[in-house]
Amino acid sequence: MGDSAIRKWVEKAEEDWQGIERLQGGSLLPVADLVCFLAQQRVEKYLKSLIEKAGLPPPRTHELEDLLDWVVSDHEELESWRMGCKFLSQFAVAFRYPGKRASEDFAMRACEAAGRIRGLVRAILKLD
């Protein structure tokens, strides 16, 4: 584990964001589920990049609060985003199947939370 593994997680996270940007051309409502999923995925991959930075293999989980637990002792500034992680975690699985639908408001909130967490992690990784 090292810079290469961290870079790969960051690259995958940014691919998720590029997907969101392409979907934001019009109303988010028809693609709100997908936007929320990609926002969750972006944060998951950024948190896994921090786990890699700590020299640990990232666990196979989509639960952002669990991933946050792995890194928050070294990066206490992320603790303030625990509720944001909880909000985003719901989009990892449940909204990918019939039955639940994300609203346009959820999609906007998911993008905002993912963007702010991205900024914090990129600052920690000294990428910006």
C-alpha positions in Angstrom: 0.0 0.0 0.0 1.3 3.4 -0.9 0.9 6.4 -3.1 -0.1 4.2 -6.1 -3.0 2.6 -4.2 -4.1 6.0 -2.8 -4.0 7.5 -6.3 -6.1 4.7 -7.7 -8.8 5.2 -5.1 -8.8 9.0 -5.8 -9.0 8.4 -9.6 -12.0 6.1 -9.1 -13.7 8.7 -6.8 -13.2 11.4 -9.4 -14.7 9.1 -12.1 -17.8 8.9 -10.0 -17.9 12.7 -9.9 -17.5 13.0 -13.6 -20.5 10.8 -14.0 -22.5 13.1 -11.7 -21.4 16.1 -13.7 -22.6 14.5 -16.9 -26.0 13.7 -15.4 -26.5 17.2 -14.1 -27.4 18.7 -17.5 -31.1 19.0 -16.7 -33.5 18.0 -14.0 -31.9 15.6 -11.5 -35.2 13.9 -10.7 -35.1 11.2 -13.4 -31.6 10.3 -12.4 -31.7 11.2 -8.7 -31.1 7.6 -7.5 -28.0 7.3 -9.7 -26.7 10.7 -8.6 -27.1 9.8 -5.0 -25.4 6.4 -5.5 -22.4 8.0 -7.3 -22.1 10.6 -4.5 -22.0 7.8 -1.9 -19.4 6.0 -4.0 -17.3 9.0 -4.3 -17.1 9.4 -0.5 -16.6 5.7 0.0 -13.5 5.8 -2.3 -12.1 8.9 -0.7 -12.4 7.4 2.8 -10.8 4.2 1.5 -7.9 6.3 0.1 -7.3 7.5 3.7 -7.3 4.0 5.0 -4.7 3.1 2.4 -2.7 6.2 3.5 -2.7 4.7 7.0 -1.1 1.5 5.5 -4.2 -0.6 6.0 -6.3 -2.6 3.5 -9.7 -1.0 3.1 -12.5 -3.2 4.3 -15.2 -4.3 1.8 -18.1 -2.3 3.1 -20.3 0.5 1.7 -21.1 1.8 5.2 -19.5 5.2 5.3 -19.8 5.5 9.1 -17.8 2.3 9.4 -15.1 3.6 7.1 -15.1 6.9 9.0 -14.4 5.0 12.2 -11.2 3.7 10.5 -9.8 7.1 9.9 -11.3 9.6 12.3 -8.8 9.0 15.1 -6.1 10.3 12.7 -8.3 12.9 11.1 -10.6 14.3 13.7 -11.9 17.1 11.3 -13.9 14.4 9.5 -16.0 13.6 12.6 -18.2 16.6 11.8 -19.3 14.8 8.7 -20.6 11.7 10.5 -24.2 12.6 9.9 -23.4 13.4 6.2 -21.8 9.9 5.9 -24.9 8.4 7.5 -27.1 10.3 5.0 -25.0 9.1 2.0 -24.7 5.5 3.2 -28.4 4.9 2.5 -27.8 5.3 -1.2 -25.2 2.5 -1.5 -27.7 -0.3 -1.9 -31.4 0.4 -1.0 -31.9 3.0 -3.7 -30.3 0.8 -6.4 -33.4 -1.5 -6.4 -37.1 -1.0 -6.9 -39.1 0.4 -4.0 -37.2 3.5 -2.9 -36.7 6.7 -5.0 -34.4 9.6 -4.2 -35.8 13.1 -4.6 -34.1 15.9 -6.5 -33.5 17.5 -3.1 -31.8 14.3 -1.9 -29.6 14.3 -5.0 -28.6 18.0 -4.4 -27.9 17.3 -0.7 -25.9 14.2 -1.6 -23.7 16.1 -4.1 -23.1 18.9 -1.6 -22.1 16.5 1.2 -19.9 14.5 -1.1 -18.2 17.6 -2.4 -17.4 18.9 1.1 -16.1 15.6 2.3 -14.0 15.4 -0.9 -12.5 18.8 -0.1 -11.5 17.7 3.4 -9.9 14.4 2.2 -8.1 16.1 -0.6 -6.7 18.6 1.8 -5.5 15.8 4.1 -3.9 14.0 1.2 -2.4 17.3 0.1 -3.9 17.0 -3.4 -5.2 20.6 -3.7 
